Amino acid sequence: MLAHVIELRAGPARVSIDPASGGRIAALAVGGTDVVVPRRAGDHVMLWGSFPMVPYAGRVRDGRFVLDGVEHALLRNLPPHAGHGTVYDRPWQRVDDGSDTPTVALTCPLGDRWPLGGDASQTFTLTPSALHCTLAVTAGTRSMPAEVGWHTWFATRLPVELSADAMYERGPDGLPTGRLIGPAPPPWDDCFVTAAPVGLHIGALDVQVTSDCDHVVVFDALDVGTAVEPQSGPPDAFHLRRRVLAPGEALERRMTIAWKSTTAGTIATGR
């Protein structure tokens, strides 16, 4: 049975998880400050909240890939490419017991837009100072390429604090060429190679995004907000740096969104 929007509260923080709208973070607020962009009437499904990208993160060139000599076609939802996986607008199911705990667990099959089976799962844990997220994809009975990531729209247009070793060169079509170059100044629609936190300023809050992902895309070219997207691999990873899961094998990553008042001490990211 599909769950309604799930509300978690911890201290000044409130998060809404919407299983029916792609298992996404529909709202995250601290005090009276929206940390992520909430849904507004008429908003495109890719332009609000924080949604999971599974089993690929970012675009897949021309919506096609070849595995074991067989070409597979994906929905070209960002023409001429496929983008952001297959579950960001699918209904998810709540699989925890729904008791009064700070953690929510969801699951979702990869669906008929994905030709190779498999499932995705997520957990969310809220504390007064941070939201901890996990995201995993598990292959079914067939091998499959896979990456995971989060596409989070933060409610700010202020500059992002980012320290990166390198970034991917973008080709004329906007996709990475595979060549690494030195980080360029903003505006960005770029994939960076980094494990360092990404910092944002939102109202009276300092926000840090940390992850065990070694890639992060930052997109700040729309007035909607600023998208920060920790990913297990680069956009078009199926062609640039393919990871293949064996049947039953899982890929899991973690992300933490932490906050503090600009007048407080160091951000606390522990539970």
C-alpha positions in Angstrom: 0.0 0.0 0.0 1.3 3.4 -0.9 2.1 5.8 1.9 0.9 9.3 2.2 3.4 12.1 2.6 5.5 11.2 5.7 6.5 13.9 8.1 9.5 13.7 10.4 10.4 16.3 13.1 13.5 16.7 15.2 14.1 19.9 17.1 13.7 22.9 14.7 13.9 20.6 11.6 11.0 19.2 9.6 11.2 16.9 6.6 8.4 15.7 4.3 9.0 12.5 2.3 6.6 11.9 -0.6 6.6 8.2 -1.7 4.0 8.9 -4.4 6.2 11.6 -6.1 9.3 9.6 -6.7 10.2 8.8 -3.1 11.6 12.3 -2.8 12.3 14.9 -0.1 9.3 17.1 -0.8 10.2 19.7 1.8 13.0 20.3 4.3 12.7 23.3 6.6 14.7 24.4 9.7 12.7 26.9 11.8 11.0 29.0 9.2 13.6 28.5 6.5 13.1 26.2 3.5 16.4 24.4 2.8 15.2 22.6 -0.3 12.9 24.1 -3.0 9.3 23.0 -2.1 6.7 22.1 -4.7 4.7 24.9 -6.3 1.7 24.5 -8.5 2.7 23.7 -12.1 6.3 22.8 -11.2 8.0 20.3 -13.5 8.8 17.0 -11.7 12.6 17.7 -12.1 12.5 21.2 -10.6 11.7 20.8 -6.9 12.6 18.9 -3.8 15.3 16.2 -3.7 14.8 13.2 -5.8 16.8 9.9 -6.2 18.6 9.1 -9.5 18.6 5.4 -10.1 19.9 3.3 -11.9 21.8 6.1 -13.6 22.6 9.6 -12.5 22.5 12.5 -14.9 22.2 11.8 -18.6 22.8 8.7 -20.8 23.9 9.8 -24.2 21.2 9.3 -26.9 19.3 7.2 -24.4 21.1 4.0 -25.4 23.8 1.7 -24.1 25.2 -1.7 -25.1 25.8 -4.5 -22.6 27.1 -8.0 -23.6 26.6 -7.1 -27.3 22.9 -6.1 -26.9 21.8 -2.5 -27.3 19.2 -1.2 -24.9 17.0 1.9 -25.3 15.9 4.2 -22.5 13.2 6.8 -22.4 14.6 10.0 -23.8 13.1 12.3 -21.3 15.8 15.0 -21.8 15.9 14.8 -25.6 18.0 13.5 -27.2 19.3 11.9 -24.0 17.8 9.8 -21.1 18.2 11.6 -17.8 18.1 11.0 -14.0 17.1 7.4 -13.9 13.7 5.7 -13.9 12.3 6.2 -10.4 12.2 10.0 -9.8 8.5 10.1 -10.7 7.4 6.5 -9.8 5.5 5.6 -6.6 7.7 4.1 -3.8 6.5 1.9 -1.0 7.2 2.4 2.7 8.8 -0.8 4.1 9.6 0.1 7.7 6.9 -0.5 10.4 5.8 3.1 10.5 6.4 3.4 14.2 7.4 6.6 15.9 11.1 6.5 14.9 13.2 9.1 13.1 14.0 6.8 10.2 11.9 6.1 7.1 12.7 3.3 4.6 11.3 3.1 1.1 11.7 0.7 -1.9 10.8 0.8 -5.6 11.2 -1.5 -8.6 13.2 0.1 -11.4 10.1 -0.4 -13.6 9.3 -0.9 -17.3 11.5 2.0 -18.4 14.6 -0.1 -17.4 15.1 -3.3 -19.4 17.2 -5.3 -16.9 15.1 -5.6 -13.7 16.3 -4.7 -10.3 15.2 -2.6 -7.3 16.0 0.7 -5.5 15.8 1.4 -1.8 16.2 4.5 0.4 16.4 5.5 4.0 16.0 8.9 5.7 17.0 9.7 9.2 16.4 13.2 10.7 18.2 14.7 13.7 17.9 18.3 14.9 21.1 19.2 12.9 21.1 17.0 9.9 19.2 14.7 7.5 21.0 11.5 6.7 20.1 9.7 3.5 21.1 6.3 2.0 20.3 5.2 -1.6 20.9 1.8 -3.1 20.2 -0.2 -6.2 20.2 -3.9 -6.4 20.5 -5.9 -9.6 17.9 -8.6 -10.2 18.5 -11.8 -12.0 20.6 -10.1 -14.7 23.8 -8.2 -14.7 23.3 -4.4 -15.3 25.2 -1.2 -15.4 24.3 1.1 -12.5 25.0 4.4 -10.8 23.1 6.3 -8.0 22.8 9.9 -6.9 20.6 12.6 -5.5 19.3 15.6 -7.4 18.7 18.2 -4.6 17.3 21.7 -5.3 18.5 24.0 -2.6 16.5 27.1 -2.0 19.3 29.6 -2.6 20.9 31.6 -5.5 24.0 32.6 -3.5 27.4 31.3 -4.4 28.3 27.7 -3.6 31.4 26.8 -1.6 33.1 24.0 -3.5 36.6 22.6 -3.4 37.4 20.1 -6.1 40.4 18.3 -7.5 39.1 18.5 -11.1 36.0 18.7 -13.2 34.9 17.0 -16.4 35.2 18.9 -19.6 31.8 19.4 -21.2 31.4 18.8 -24.9 29.2 20.8 -27.3 26.2 18.7 -26.3 26.7 19.5 -22.6 27.8 15.9 -21.7 31.2 15.2 -20.3 33.9 14.2 -22.9 35.7 12.0 -20.3 38.6 14.4 -20.1 39.4 15.9 -16.7 40.3 19.6 -16.5 40.9 22.2 -13.7 37.8 23.5 -12.0 36.3 26.5 -13.7 34.5 29.4 -12.1 30.6 29.5 -12.0 28.0 29.5 -13.5 28.1 25.7 -13.5 26.4 22.8 -15.1 29.4 20.6 -14.3 30.5 17.4 -12.7 33.4 17.8 -10.2 35.6 15.1 -8.8 35.6 15.6 -5.1 34.8 14.1 -1.7 34.8 17.5 0.0 31.7 19.1 1.5 29.7 21.5 -0.6 28.6 24.6 1.3 25.6 26.8 0.8 24.1 29.8 2.5 20.3 29.7 2.9 18.7 32.5 4.9 20.3 32.4 8.4 21.7 28.9 7.9 25.0 27.5 6.8 24.3 24.2 5.0 26.9 21.5 4.2 26.3 18.6 1.8 28.6 15.6 2.4 28.6 12.2 0.7 30.7 9.1 0.1 30.1 9.7 -3.6 33.3 10.8 -5.4 31.5 13.0 -7.9 29.1 15.9 -7.5 27.2 17.9 -10.2 26.4 21.5 -9.4 23.8 23.3 -11.6 23.2 27.0 -10.9 21.8 28.2 -14.3 18.1 28.5 -13.4 16.3 30.9 -11.0 14.6 27.8 -9.4 17.5 27.4 -6.9 20.9 25.6 -6.9 21.1 21.9 -7.6 23.8 19.9 -5.8 23.9 16.3 -7.0 26.2 13.8 -5.3 26.7 10.9 -7.6 28.5 7.6 -7.6 29.8 8.3 -11.1 29.8 11.0 -13.7 26.9 11.8 -16.1 27.0 9.3 -19.0 28.9 6.9 -16.8 27.5 4.0 -18.9 29.8 5.1 -21.7 32.6 6.9 -19.8 33.3 4.7 -16.8 30.9 1.8 -16.7 30.2 -0.1 -13.4 28.4 -3.4 -13.9 26.6 -5.1 -11.0 26.4 -8.9 -11.0 23.0 -10.5 -10.4 21.9 -9.7 -6.8 24.8 -7.3 -6.3 24.0 -3.9 -4.7 25.5 -0.4 -5.0 24.9 1.9 -2.0 25.8 5.5 -1.2 25.2 8.0 1.6 24.5 11.7 1.7 24.1 14.1 4.7 22.6 17.5 4.6 23.7 19.4 7.8 22.9 22.9 9.0 23.7 25.4 11.6 22.7 29.0 12.4 25.2 31.5 11.0 25.6 32.6 14.7 26.2 29.1 16.0 29.3 26.9 16.2 30.5 24.1 13.9 28.0 22.1 12.0 27.1 18.9 13.6 26.7 16.0 11.2 26.6 13.1 13.7 23.5 11.4 14.8 
